[in-house]
Amino acid sequence: MEKMKTHYLGLELKSPVIVSSSGLTKKIKNLVEAEENGAGAIVLKSIFEEQITYESNKAIDQSHHYPEAADYIRNYSKHNTLNEYIQLIKDAKKAVNIPVIASINCVSKLEWGDYAKKIETAGADALELNMNVFPFNPNEKAQDIEEKYYKIVESVKRNTNLPIACKLSKNFTNLPYFIQQLNFRGVNSFVLFNKFFEPLIDIEKEEITTSSILSHENDLKISLRWVAILKGMMPEIEISASTGIHSANACVQQILAGANTVQICSVLYRKGISEIKPIVNGISEWMNQKSYKAIDDFRGKLSYENIEDPTVYERFQFIKHFANIE
Ligand SMILES: Cc1cc2nc3c(=O)[nH]c(=O)nc-3n(C[C@H](O)[C@H](O)[C@H](O)COP(=O)(O)O)c2cc1C
């Protein structure tokens, strides 16, 4: 469908609907099914530096009689996991014609550039940096944490020419400033936002338990507001909206707010990969009803800079005048 075409990360996508990174995107048959059902691109499951470190530490623990083997095991585990990922990229590129975006989640700035170089060589079309440096140190300033992100991005940019997107959490004191700083360092595309593991407490057992890791339709709102604000403030950046997008309606809302693409995950866990088709068709039907001939015809129509009263995006408090409720 010509009218569904869009651009993201320097790539032409046949639809704005991207399958986001998860366990679903490490299986080749799922990638093929996603393409058949109209996905515009796929983000592969992230390769986690922490997972590599964990695997190698486990192997080292098991070989405690041979301490001299630790370095060997560490390197072997790292290369083995990286090689498996490289193979996944190569297999994905053979299996589908839509763009394949690799994803890395590293914690130390040294490793990022190295991984990125290998991923580029393997043939990925672009790279998503799944970034989260969590603030667990009360003596560390916010600025110092943000510096870590900048160092990571600089290291990746030095090592690869791949187009890069940063996938971020919503938890920054001044998100527009932070995004602008990343943009100054050569990142033009942002995935907003990632969703994280959230512990709960079982009050009967008095134990930590886990909430559902899948999102709900209501989770759309945080990202929707920030897509509209950021796209309005910085029209030159690209945003791939993520979290809580479960329907064509949600995709259209995000594109009206200014998103270049939308990413879906939980809805595919709940309903299956074939759910991409009604979502893509639903966007197309809405465009027909509204006589839009291209995605660009309505992208950003309701962003912060394009609406009469942009303060609707600025209201955070439920004061009576705006919320119409005591
Ligand atoms: C089981 C599962 C595994 C995930 N794994 C990754 C991952 O490896 N890398 C990543 O960047 N995001 C990962 N995510 C986050 C999703 O890509 C997505 O950002 C998040 O689920 C919010 O989108 P949704 O509301 O459409 O689910 C995972 C999500 C789920 C549910």
The ligand as an ORCA input file, in Angstrom:
! r2SCAN-3c Opt
* xyz 0 1
  C       8.631    -10.264     27.186
  C       9.220     -8.933     26.767
  C      10.568     -8.865     26.408
  C      11.130     -7.639     26.040
  N      12.441     -7.581     25.661
  C      12.971     -6.404     25.261
  C      14.305     -6.322     24.807
  O      15.048     -7.301     24.731
  N      14.767     -5.105     24.421
  C      13.999     -3.968     24.444
  O      14.473     -2.896     24.072
  N      12.732     -4.020     24.874
  C      12.195     -5.199     25.271
  N      10.896     -5.246     25.689
  C      10.111     -4.000     25.740
  C       9.274     -3.847     24.456
  O      10.089     -3.738     23.310
  C       8.372     -2.617     24.512
  O       9.165     -1.451     24.539
  C       7.478     -2.603     25.759
  O       6.887     -3.873     25.962
  C       6.372     -1.567     25.604
  O       5.620     -1.768     24.416
  P       4.179     -2.486     24.444
  O       3.315     -1.662     25.293
  O       3.752     -2.529     23.005
  O       4.397     -3.841     25.008
  C      10.317     -6.474     26.058
  C       8.974     -6.560     26.413
  C       8.423     -7.759     26.766
  C       6.965     -7.818     27.140
*
